[in-house]
Amino acid sequence: MRFDDNYGGDPNYVGSSIKPTKFYQDEKGISASALALHTEHEKWVGEVSAYTSEITDDDFVQPAALWEVIGRESGHQERVIENLVGSIKGVKYPGLRKAVYGLFGRVNKDLGSILQQRTEAAIKTAQK
């Protein structure tokens, strides 16, 4: 998400569930290949860069190890949680917050639920 004045608050990535990107070929009902007049190299580069990967359990090995390292210092995990809650509570979309809790839950099974409980409680407190 961009936070400057360039395109306002539009998401700066394709695949955003908040404001899905509308591509010209989809709007006009034509195939992407009908628009392309690329050289062989441009075609290869475009196909490679259009590839998107999925998030797998391997993506959480290092964050999980870091979470354990952070836990070696008394109170450090608690400070990280409070910092995260402070950021996540500003997210307006409940579905997006839920996805964040899910990702942190993959780092550590308790971390996602702790973040959810504390963040949602902070949001309720702020609404009073």
C-alpha positions in Angstrom: 0.0 0.0 0.0 1.3 3.4 -0.9 1.2 6.1 1.8 2.3 9.1 -0.3 0.2 11.2 -2.7 1.1 9.2 -5.7 -2.2 7.3 -6.6 -3.5 8.1 -3.1 -4.1 5.0 -1.0 -4.3 2.5 -3.9 -2.7 -0.8 -3.3 0.6 -1.0 -5.3 0.4 -4.7 -6.1 -1.7 -7.0 -8.3 -4.0 -9.3 -6.4 -5.2 -6.9 -3.8 -8.5 -8.0 -2.3 -9.2 -4.5 -1.2 -9.2 -2.9 -4.6 -8.8 -5.5 -7.4 -6.8 -4.4 -10.4 -8.8 -4.1 -13.6 -6.7 -5.0 -16.6 -7.5 -3.5 -20.0 -7.9 -6.9 -21.8 -10.3 -8.1 -19.1 -12.4 -4.9 -19.4 -12.5 -5.2 -23.2 -12.9 -9.0 -23.3 -9.9 -9.7 -25.4 -6.9 -12.0 -24.8 -3.6 -10.6 -23.5 -1.8 -12.1 -26.5 -3.9 -10.0 -28.9 -2.4 -6.9 -27.3 1.2 -8.1 -27.4 3.6 -7.1 -30.1 6.7 -8.2 -28.3 10.1 -9.5 -29.4 11.0 -13.0 -28.3 13.1 -11.7 -25.4 10.2 -9.4 -24.2 7.9 -12.4 -24.4 10.2 -14.5 -22.3 10.8 -11.8 -19.7 7.1 -11.0 -19.5 6.1 -14.7 -19.0 8.8 -15.1 -16.3 7.8 -11.9 -14.4 4.1 -12.8 -14.6 4.8 -15.9 -12.5 3.6 -15.7 -9.0 4.6 -18.1 -6.2 2.5 -19.5 -3.4 3.3 -19.2 0.2 4.4 -22.5 1.7 5.5 -23.8 5.1 9.1 -23.3 4.0 8.5 -19.5 4.0 7.9 -19.6 7.8 11.0 -21.6 8.9 13.2 -18.5 9.3 10.5 -16.3 10.9 9.7 -19.1 13.4 13.4 -19.5 14.2 13.6 -15.7 14.7 10.6 -15.8 17.0 12.3 -18.4 19.1 15.5 -16.3 19.3 13.5 -13.2 20.3 12.0 -15.3 23.1 15.4 -15.8 24.7 15.3 -12.3 26.0 12.7 -11.7 28.8 9.9 -9.5 27.6 11.1 -9.1 24.1 8.3 -11.2 22.5 5.8 -9.1 24.5 7.3 -5.9 23.1 7.1 -7.3 19.5 3.4 -8.3 20.1 2.5 -4.8 21.4 4.3 -3.2 18.4 2.4 -5.4 16.0 -1.0 -4.8 17.7 -0.3 -1.1 17.4 0.1 -1.4 13.7 -2.6 -4.0 13.0 -5.3 -2.2 14.8 -5.1 0.5 12.2 -6.2 -1.9 9.4 -9.8 -1.1 8.5 -10.7 -4.3 6.8 -11.5 -7.2 9.1 -10.8 -9.8 6.4 -7.3 -8.4 5.9 -6.7 -8.4 9.7 -7.8 -12.1 9.7 -5.3 -12.9 7.0 -2.6 -11.2 9.0 -3.5 -13.3 12.1 -3.3 -16.4 9.9 0.1 -15.6 8.6 1.5 -14.9 12.1 -0.2 -18.1 13.3 2.0 -19.9 10.8 5.1 -18.4 12.4 4.0 -19.6 15.8 0.7 -21.3 16.6 0.0 -19.0 19.6 1.2 -15.8 18.1 -1.6 -15.5 15.6 -4.3 -16.0 18.3 -2.6 -13.6 20.7 -2.4 -10.9 18.1 -6.1 -11.5 17.2 -7.3 -11.3 20.8 -5.3 -8.2 21.7 -5.8 -6.3 18.4 -9.6 -6.9 18.3 -9.8 -5.9 22.0 -7.8 -2.7 21.3 -10.2 -1.9 18.4 -13.2 -2.3 20.6 -11.7 -0.2 23.3 -10.9 2.6 20.8 -14.5 2.5 19.5 -16.0 3.3 22.9 
